[in-house]
Amino acid sequence: MKVVMRARVSREDLEEARRIRREMADWEFIEKQEPRIKEALKYYIETGDLYVASRIAGISVEEFNEIRIKARIPNVG
């Protein structure tokens, strides 16, 4: 029998993670990106969803993660 445990994340935790991503992001860098990348970075800041953000950007998760790091957006949440 396989037991799956899921962590519960509170609304407050999600809001705190979003706040941290917003505050630490390099907005000047983000605004200079091409439209798809810019929108994907903003989506990531709001949701923390790396996979969907990479699909919005039209690039691999690994490539998007490299851009996220350049944009100084922490991986929290």
ROMIKE-778799 format. One record per residue (C-alpha): residue in one letter; x, y, z. Coordinates in steps of 0.1 Angstrom, whole numbers, padded with zeros to 4 digits, always signed. Example, Ala and Ser with C-alpha at 12.3 -4.5 7.8 and 13.67 -1.06 7.14 Angstrom:
a+0123-0045+0078s+0137-0011+0071
***
This chain:
m+0000+0000+0000k+0014+0034-0011v+0008+0063+0013v+0008+0097-0002m+0013+0126+0022r+0004+0161+0011a+0015+0192+0029r-0011+0218+0035v-0001+0253+0025s-0021+0281+0041r-0034+0312+0022e-0011+0333+0044d+0019+0312+0033l+0011+0316-0004e+0006+0354+0001e+0039+0356+0019a+0057+0338-0008r+0041+0360-0035r+0052+0391-0015i+0088+0379-0012r+0089+0372-0050r+0075+0407-0058e+0098+0425-0034m+0130+0407-0044a+0124+0407-0082d+0146+0429-0104w+0117+0448-0121e+0141+0468-0143f+0154+0435-0158i+0119+0421-0161e+0105+0451-0180k+0134+0449-0205q+0124+0413-0216e+0105+0404-0247p+0067+0403-0241r+0064+0365-0236i+0093+0363-0212k+0081+0394-0193e+0046+0380-0189a+0059+0346-0179l+0081+0362-0152k+0051+0381-0139y+0030+0350-0139y+0057+0332-0119i+0059+0360-0094e+0022+0357-0088t+0018+0320-0088g+0052+0304-0082d+0044+0279-0110l+0076+0273-0128y+0062+0248-0153v+0033+0270-0165a+0055+0301-0166s+0079+0282-0189r+0051+0272-0212i+0039+0309-0214a+0075+0319-0222g+0077+0291-0248i+0110+0277-0234s+0120+0248-0213v+0117+0248-0175e+0155+0248-0172e+0158+0278-0196f+0131+0297-0177n+0147+0289-0144e+0179+0305-0156i+0160+0337-0166r+0142+0336-0132i+0176+0336-0115k+0188+0365-0136a+0156+0384-0127r+0165+0378-0090i+0131+0361-0083p+0135+0337-0054n+0121+0302-0056v+0099+0303-0025g+0065+0289-0018
***
